[in-house]
Amino acid sequence: MGKMREIDGIYKQFGISEAVSRFGEEILSSLRERFRQIDETAEYNQLKVIWAMQEAGVSEACLLGTTGYGYNDLGRDTLETVYADVFRTEDALVRPQITCGTHALALALMSNLRPGDELLSPVGKPYDTLEEVIGIRPSRGSLAEYGITYRQVDLLPEGGFDYEGIRAAINGKTRLVTIQRSKGYQTRPTLSVARIGELISFVKQIKPDVLVMVDNCYGEFVETTEPSEAGADMVVGSLIKNPGGGLAPIGGYIAGKRECVENAACRLTSPGLAKEVGASLGILPAFYQGLFLAPTVTSSALKGAIFAANIYEKLGFAVVPDGSESRHDIIQAVTFGSPEGVIAFCEGIQAAAPVDSFVKPEPWDMPGYDAKVIMAAGAFVSGSSIELSADGPIAPPYAVYFQGGLTFPHAKLGILKSLQNLADCGIVRI
C-alpha cells in the first residue's frame, strides 16, 4: 500500500485527480489476461527477430556504416537480409533514404506500375496522403500523370469485403492491388492477417499474375505472422512506426518478391545502380537495435490502445476496435462527435510527453490532408507514431486516433492525462 500511495502522489503531480486515477485502476484490473496474451506474442516475435539476426550473421562490423556511394555496405545489406527473414520474403529494401511511410508506399507503387496499368483498392478509400500519390486529388508527379488509372471498391457497411464488386472491378489492365491494413482516418475495422490472406487468395484466383501490396503501417509485430506470409507480394512500412522500435530516426522498408524490391531500388536510386548504392551514414545501430526492440515496444503500444479502448468505451464513446475484440494494429480510434473533444484529448496526450510537454497542439493545414489536422507528438523522433501520439482531422465524425507508447507506463500516463483534460473541460464526468 505504501508503494501505491507513492505512485498516487506522483500522478497528482501530473494533475491527475484521485477519481481519474481510481477509474483507471478499475479498468486496468480487468485487462490482466489480455496483457498476458500480448506478452506471449511479443515473446514469439522477439525470438523471431533474434533468430533472423543470428542467421544473417549480424556482427559488430555491421554497425559501422558507410559514406559516399555506400558500395559494399555490409551492415546495410545484412539488415536487408534480416528484414527479408523476419517478413519471410525473398528480398527487402530498408533505407534511410526512404523518408516516411507515404514515400515507401509511393516508391513501391511507382516502381511496379507502368503507363496503361490500373491500380485497385478493394478496401475503400486509401490513407489521405496517398490520394495525391495516386492522383485522386490532382498533384504534380502523381500516378495519374503517368497514365496509371485507379479504381476502388468500398467495404460493405458492416466492414466486410464486397467480393462481387471486386470481381467486377478486376480487368485486363489491373496490375496491382493495394490493401491498407490499418484504418487510417476512418473508423472501419483494421484487417487481420487472416482476412488479408483471404482477400489475396480471392484476387489471385481471378487474376493470378496481379501484384498485391499491403500497407503494413502500424501492424508489424501485432500478430505472430505478417501479410507477406499470407500471399502479399510486397509489404511496406515506416521505420518511425513499429519496426523502428522508437530508435530509428527516419526510414522505410519494402519487403517482398525479389523483382518487386529490385524495381523499387531502381526507382529509389537509379536504373543500373539499384541496391548497390545508398550510404548508411552511421544510422545502422539505431536500425538494428530498433528492430531488436520492436516486438516489445509494439506490445507496450498495444496495451495502451486496449487500455484507452476500455476507458472510453466505459464512458459511452464509440471506439474502434472495441474494448474486447482482437487487435491487428496499434491504433485506437475514439469518436467524440465534436472538435472540442478531439482537441482536449490531444492536449492531454501532449501534456504527458517527455519532450515539449508544455506545448499546446493546435489544428493546422498539414501537407497531404484536405482538412485541418491536430497532432499531439512530444517525441524524441519528430513525428514518430510508435511513440505516444494522437492525431485526427477536425472534420466529422470528429474521431481521434491514438497510438504508440514506448513503455506501457507512459501510455497509461498519457491516457489518464487525456481523460483528466476532458473532465476538466466538462466533456466527460468521472
Phi and psi in degrees as a GROMACS rama.xvg file:
@    title "Ramachandran Plot"
@    xaxis  label "Phi"
@    yaxis  label "Psi"
@TYPE xy
-58.7795  -42.6577  GLY-2
-64.7089  -39.4469  LYS-3
-64.8644  -36.4102  MET-4
-64.4929  -37.3701  ARG-5
-61.6247  -44.8926  GLU-6
-64.4873  -42.8758  ILE-7
-58.5568  -37.9526  ASP-8
-64.4182  -38.7194  GLY-9
-67.9958  -41.5782  ILE-10
-59.7258  -37.4772  TYR-11
-62.8072  -35.5574  LYS-12
-60.0355  -30.4603  GLN-13
-83.5926  2.13506  PHE-14
84.8183  16.4726  GLY-15
-92.8856  123.476  ILE-16
-72.5137  163.397  SER-17
-62.6429  -37.0318  GLU-18
-64.5752  -43.5354  ALA-19
-67.0332  -43.5806  VAL-20
-61.774  -43.9893  SER-21
-65.1787  -40.5606  ARG-22
-61.0035  -42.3207  PHE-23
-61.9482  -42.1142  GLY-24
-65.0489  -36.4271  GLU-25
-63.3503  -42.8244  GLU-26
-64.604  -45.2208  ILE-27
-62.3686  -34.5517  LEU-28
-64.1539  -21.4386  SER-29
-89.6886  -1.46192  SER-30
-108.545  7.33837  LEU-31
-58.8615  -42.8653  ARG-32
-68.6513  -39.7578  GLU-33
-59.9012  -43.1977  ARG-34
-66.5813  -35.364  PHE-35
-63.6552  -40.3674  ARG-36
-65.5113  -38.6154  GLN-37
-63.4008  -40.9891  ILE-38
-62.5433  -34.9309  ASP-39
-65.263  -43.5451  GLU-40
-62.7225  -41.7604  THR-41
-62.6279  -39.5394  ALA-42
-63.8626  -44.0389  GLU-43
-59.2776  -49.5621  TYR-44
-68.3782  -32.8303  ASN-45
-62.6554  -44.4841  GLN-46
-65.1377  -36.6997  LEU-47
-62.085  -42.7226  LYS-48
-67.3673  -44.7777  VAL-49
-61.4027  -42.5126  ILE-50
-61.354  -43.1422  TRP-51
-62.7364  -39.1497  ALA-52
-66.3329  -41.2577  MET-53
-67.6055  -41.7895  GLN-54
-64.0956  -33.4763  GLU-55
-80.689  -8.35749  ALA-56
71.974  39.7707  GLY-57
-59.3487  129.374  VAL-58
-131.476  172.418  SER-59
-59.1075  -32.7595  GLU-60
-63.2125  -25.173  ALA-61
-69.4275  -15.4009  CYS-62
-92.5854  -2.27302  LEU-63
-81.1266  -40.8753  LEU-64
82.2916  176.633  GLY-65
-139.936  170.031  THR-66
-125.797  -176.185  THR-67
61.9164  -131.757  GLY-68
-67.214  -31.2416  TYR-69
80.2187  22.2971  GLY-70
-60.9381  143.498  TYR-71
53.9248  42.5829  ASN-72
-79.4805  100.044  ASP-73
-60.2076  -45.8221  LEU-74
-64.7886  -42.2787  GLY-75
-62.6327  -47.9827  ARG-76
-67.639  -37.3771  ASP-77
-68.5155  -39.113  THR-78
-60.5711  -39.6473  LEU-79
-68.0703  -31.5373  GLU-80
-65.7517  -40.285  THR-81
-62.0256  -47.1776  VAL-82
-61.0071  -42.2938  TYR-83
-61.1252  -37.556  ALA-84
-69.8065  -46.7073  ASP-85
-59.4978  -40.891  VAL-86
-92.8323  1.93001  PHE-87
57.4626  50.4879  ARG-88
-123.619  169.971  THR-89
-72.9387  -31.2064  GLU-90
-158.171  170.454  ASP-91
-153.757  151.223  ALA-92
-120.832  115.012  LEU-93
-130.346  105.539  VAL-94
-140.755  143.29  ARG-95
-70.5043  -18.298  PRO-96
-71.6911  -13.6682  GLN-97
-84.6145  111.776  ILE-98
-79.5274  -23.9732  THR-99
-168.951  177.108  CYS-100
-62.8605  -41.7541  GLY-101
-60.9579  -40.6004  THR-102
-62.1978  -43.9983  HIS-103
-60.4803  -43.4754  ALA-104
-66.9885  -43.838  LEU-105
-61.0413  -40.757  ALA-106
-62.3259  -45.6304  LEU-107
-63.2704  -40.0637  ALA-108
-71.3744  -49.78  LEU-109
-67.1751  -26.3501  MET-110
-87.5804  -16.2528  SER-111
-116.498  6.09624  ASN-112
-117.399  150.451  LEU-113
-128.728  157.516  ARG-114
-50.2995  132.715  PRO-115
97.5803  -16.1187  GLY-116
-76.2592  162.651  ASP-117
-124.892  139.105  GLU-118
-101.72  135.441  LEU-119
-123.506  130.646  LEU-120
-109.378  110.857  SER-121
-89.3403  8.64274  PRO-122
-122.053  26.2758  VAL-123
84.6495  -160.278  GLY-124
-60.4615  132.952  LYS-125
-77.5385  172.472  PRO-126
-56.4406  147.229  TYR-127
-50.142  -45.7133  ASP-128
-68.042  -18.6471  THR-129
-79.928  -15.3599  LEU-130
-60.6778  -38.5161  GLU-131
-77.8514  -30.3362  GLU-132
-61.8743  -45.9243  VAL-133
-74.939  -37.2234  ILE-134
106.915  10.8438  GLY-135
-60.0701  -43.9398  ILE-136
-103.237  121.719  ARG-137
-54.0198  134.299  PRO-138
-154.858  147.413  SER-139
-62.4606  128.098  ARG-140
83.5572  9.91626  GLY-141
-68.4643  166.433  SER-142
-58.9133  -37.0852  LEU-143
-60.4082  -35.5599  ALA-144
-66.3589  -21.2654  GLU-145
-98.972  14.9642  TYR-146
77.0952  23.5355  GLY-147
-101.684  121.331  ILE-148
-90.4878  165.767  THR-149
-136.111  142.475  TYR-150
-141.769  146.293  ARG-151
-136.276  152.416  GLN-152
-121.631  120.292  VAL-153
-72.3467  153.609  ASP-154
-67.4142  155.112  LEU-155
-68.0281  160.229  LEU-156
-52.8446  -33.5982  PRO-157
-87.3069  3.83198  GLU-158
97.5418  1.20085  GLY-159
-81.4742  168.886  GLY-160
-81.2149  138.155  PHE-161
-88.2307  82.6425  ASP-162
-62.0674  -38.7402  TYR-163
-68.7435  -38.3357  GLU-164
-64.7767  -37.7907  GLY-165
-66.9339  -43.1845  ILE-166
-58.9702  -42.3716  ARG-167
-70.5192  -28.1775  ALA-168
-79.3486  -29.3529  ALA-169
-73.1038  127.474  ILE-170
-141.42  -173.342  ASN-171
-62.5132  -24.4373  GLY-172
-86.8447  -14.1984  LYS-173
-65.5024  112.184  THR-174
-107.497  -33.5704  ARG-175
-142.043  135.653  LEU-176
-111.158  125.846  VAL-177
-108.466  130.291  THR-178
-121.381  118.261  ILE-179
-90.0301  116.126  GLN-180
-68.9173  -46.659  ARG-181
-86.3094  174.36  SER-182
-85.5504  -17.6699  LYS-183
61.021  -147.503  GLY-184
-89.0791  52.127  TYR-185
-132.854  162.074  GLN-186
-105.936  30.856  THR-187
-84.0609  162.897  ARG-188
-66.5835  146.477  PRO-189
-73.3089  148.817  THR-190
-90.6507  130.046  LEU-191
-74.5918  162.218  SER-192
-60.2657  -38.1739  VAL-193
-63.4713  -44.2645  ALA-194
-67.5534  -39.0446  ARG-195
-60.3166  -42.4312  ILE-196
-60.8433  -40.1878  GLY-197
-63.9881  -41.6176  GLU-198
-66.9789  -42.1271  LEU-199
-61.2822  -44.8765  ILE-200
-59.9182  -41.6306  SER-201
-63.698  -46.5932  PHE-202
-62.9589  -43.5144  VAL-203
-71.3967  -25.7975  LYS-204
-67.5474  -34.2305  GLN-205
-77.0524  -42.9404  ILE-206
-141.898  90.6836  LYS-207
-58.9776  -28.3386  PRO-208
-89.8578  2.35505  ASP-209
-70.8202  143.756  VAL-210
-89.9998  142.567  LEU-211
-121.03  122.961  VAL-212
-111.9  133.762  MET-213
-111.799  123.209  VAL-214
-74.6659  103.868  ASP-215
-94.1971  6.63183  ASN-216
-54.5343  133.236  CYS-217
76.3343  -3.55863  TYR-218
-105.213  -15.4413  GLY-219
-59.6589  133.565  GLU-220
68.7097  9.77371  PHE-221
-76.1498  -35.2946  VAL-222
-113.052  176.329  GLU-223
-85.9951  -7.01032  THR-224
-127.738  162.507  THR-225
-118.198  160.551  GLU-226
-58.0827  -25.2381  PRO-227
-64.3978  -23.1257  SER-228
-85.43  -5.84599  GLU-229
-108.425  13.8775  ALA-230
109.868  -1.66747  GLY-231
-67.9233  138.304  ALA-232
-78.9785  -25.979  ASP-233
-145.219  139.563  MET-234
-120.106  139.357  VAL-235
-133.747  140.743  VAL-236
-163.266  -178.415  GLY-237
-110.856  143.002  SER-238
-82.2905  -11.0019  LEU-239
-94.678  17.0763  ILE-240
-113.898  -146.805  LYS-241
-49.3835  -52.8318  ASN-242
-70.7357  -14.5727  PRO-243
-83.4031  -9.59632  GLY-244
60.8896  17.8459  GLY-245
84.2987  -4.8634  GLY-246
-102.092  -34.2177  LEU-247
-62.4512  124.93  ALA-248
-86.4324  -8.58165  PRO-249
-170.418  172.406  ILE-250
119.104  162.929  GLY-251
-150.068  170.349  GLY-252
-139.049  151.216  TYR-253
-132.239  118.67  ILE-254
-121.042  135.313  ALA-255
171.175  -152.034  GLY-256
-62.8775  144.836  LYS-257
-57.3935  -42.3003  ARG-258
-63.5353  -41.7479  GLU-259
-64.3766  -41.8937  CYS-260
-68.4734  -40.128  VAL-261
-64.6799  -39.9909  GLU-262
-59.3765  -43.3138  ASN-263
-64.9525  -39.6462  ALA-264
-64.7514  -38.5353  ALA-265
-65.8613  -31.6653  CYS-266
-79.1686  -35.8845  ARG-267
-66.4311  -43.9196  LEU-268
-104.917  -87.2612  THR-269
-165.616  145.863  SER-270
-54.3197  134.961  PRO-271
91.767  -22.2395  GLY-272
-104.158  -46.784  LEU-273
48.4912  -123.448  ALA-274
-80.7921  -5.33482  LYS-275
-73.1734  -20.4998  GLU-276
-119.784  165.036  VAL-277
121.308  86.5234  GLY-278
-66.7475  147.817  ALA-279
-90.2749  -14.005  SER-280
53.5665  38.7839  LEU-281
75.5898  11.4445  GLY-282
-93.186  -9.4131  ILE-283
-62.785  -38.2897  LEU-284
-56.3029  -40.2852  PRO-285
-66.6907  -37.5675  ALA-286
-66.6343  -46.0147  PHE-287
-66.8084  -50.667  TYR-288
-68.5596  -33.8415  GLN-289
-61.9869  -44.2737  GLY-290
-63.7658  -39.6633  LEU-291
-59.3874  -41.7718  PHE-292
-82.3993  -16.2366  LEU-293
-53.4271  -43.7208  ALA-294
-60.5967  -41.4823  PRO-295
-78.5864  -33.5692  THR-296
-63.7593  -43.5945  VAL-297
-60.5797  -38.2938  THR-298
-64.9433  -36.5476  SER-299
-64.0354  -43.3462  SER-300
-63.5305  -38.9761  ALA-301
-62.9947  -43.5296  LEU-302
-61.4202  -41.2658  LYS-303
-62.2413  -41.5154  GLY-304
-63.6719  -42.2701  ALA-305
-66.9257  -40.1663  ILE-306
-60.5583  -46.7325  PHE-307
-61.6511  -43.2785  ALA-308
-58.8393  -45.0103  ALA-309
-71.1797  -36.4421  ASN-310
-59.4945  -54.5385  ILE-311
-79.073  -27.6419  TYR-312
-64.7927  -41.5323  GLU-313
-60.6231  -30.1009  LYS-314
-87.6125  1.90875  LEU-315
95.4321  7.60152  GLY-316
-88.2256  149.307  PHE-317
-73.0794  128.097  ALA-318
-128.382  142.335  VAL-319
-134.139  118.436  VAL-320
-68.2716  165.83  PRO-321
-77.0879  -178.89  ASP-322
-68.7789  -16.3031  GLY-323
-118.236  -15.636  SER-324
-75.5823  163.415  GLU-325
-65.9734  153.291  SER-326
-110.198  140.343  ARG-327
-131.981  2.82263  HIS-328
-156.479  179.982  ASP-329
-96.786  3.17172  ILE-330
-87.7662  136.34  ILE-331
-120.177  120.194  GLN-332
-96.2643  134.275  ALA-333
-128.951  123.778  VAL-334
-96.8018  119.238  THR-335
-98.3837  -23.7658  PHE-336
79.5294  4.2506  GLY-337
-151.685  148.776  SER-338
-60.2505  -34.6078  PRO-339
-62.0183  -37.6141  GLU-340
-65.6872  -45.2447  GLY-341
-61.7681  -45.2037  VAL-342
-66.5233  -43.8472  ILE-343
-63.1277  -40.2871  ALA-344
-61.0726  -49.1221  PHE-345
-64.1033  -36.6178  CYS-346
-62.2208  -38.5906  GLU-347
-65.5325  -41.9142  GLY-348
-62.9922  -43.8686  ILE-349
-62.4887  -38.4212  GLN-350
-67.5299  -16.2282  ALA-351
-94.3991  0.544751  ALA-352
-76.0438  150.349  ALA-353
-77.4963  -18.9151  PRO-354
-122.359  131.248  VAL-355
59.5258  36.2595  ASP-356
-65.6302  -22.2956  SER-357
-83.1466  -5.73203  PHE-358
-83.8301  139.795  VAL-359
-105.121  111.865  LYS-360
-66.8412  146.039  PRO-361
-133.001  148.955  GLU-362
-62.375  142.108  PRO-363
-150.285  165.574  TRP-364
-81.0717  86.4288  ASP-365
-79.6163  134.593  MET-366
-55.8776  135.103  PRO-367
95.1589  -4.164  GLY-368
-119.721  153.273  TYR-369
-103.693  9.0227  ASP-370
-141.381  160.531  ALA-371
-60.7251  143.207  LYS-372
-125.416  137.555  VAL-373
-107.587  137.03  ILE-374
-133.804  128.209  MET-375
-106.065  116.943  ALA-376
-157.38  73.7171  ALA-377
-84.6087  82.4898  GLY-378
-120.12  158.071  ALA-379
-71.9306  -32.7182  PHE-380
-110.215  120.645  VAL-381
-57.3561  123.802  SER-382
80.6446  2.81292  GLY-383
-67.0979  118.22  SER-384
-100.416  12.578  SER-385
-90.2182  -18.2388  ILE-386
-81.1257  161.569  GLU-387
-58.6554  121.425  LEU-388
-156.181  162.288  SER-389
-153.105  147.023  ALA-390
-160.213  167.846  ASP-391
175.693  152.296  GLY-392
-75.6487  142.902  PRO-393
-85.4042  76.2042  ILE-394
-156.843  152.741  ALA-395
-54.9338  142.676  PRO-396
-88.7508  18.1728  PRO-397
58.8356  62.9745  TYR-398
-105.635  145.996  ALA-399
-108.725  148.048  VAL-400
-119.01  112.669  TYR-401
-105.007  137.665  PHE-402
-158.052  162.383  GLN-403
89.9402  -175.628  GLY-404
128.944  99.8924  GLY-405
-64.9139  -27.1768  LEU-406
-132.682  150.943  THR-407
-66.4362  -39.7837  PHE-408
-54.5507  -36.7482  PRO-409
-70.4297  -41.1649  HIS-410
-60.0614  -42.1805  ALA-411
-61.1306  -46.7981  LYS-412
-57.9055  -45.6127  LEU-413
-61.2492  -41.9757  GLY-414
-66.5319  -42.6228  ILE-415
-65.2799  -37.7539  LEU-416
-64.9562  -39.3673  LYS-417
-62.9275  -42.8846  SER-418
-65.2883  -42.7744  LEU-419
-61.229  -40.8986  GLN-420
-65.5927  -39.8026  ASN-421
-65.1509  -38.226  LEU-422
-66.737  -43.1832  ALA-423
-62.9824  -30.9165  ASP-424
-83.7522  -3.64992  CYS-425
79.3636  14.5405  GLY-426
-83.7446  -31.4317  ILE-427
-127.943  159.935  VAL-428
-126.316  127.967  ARG-429
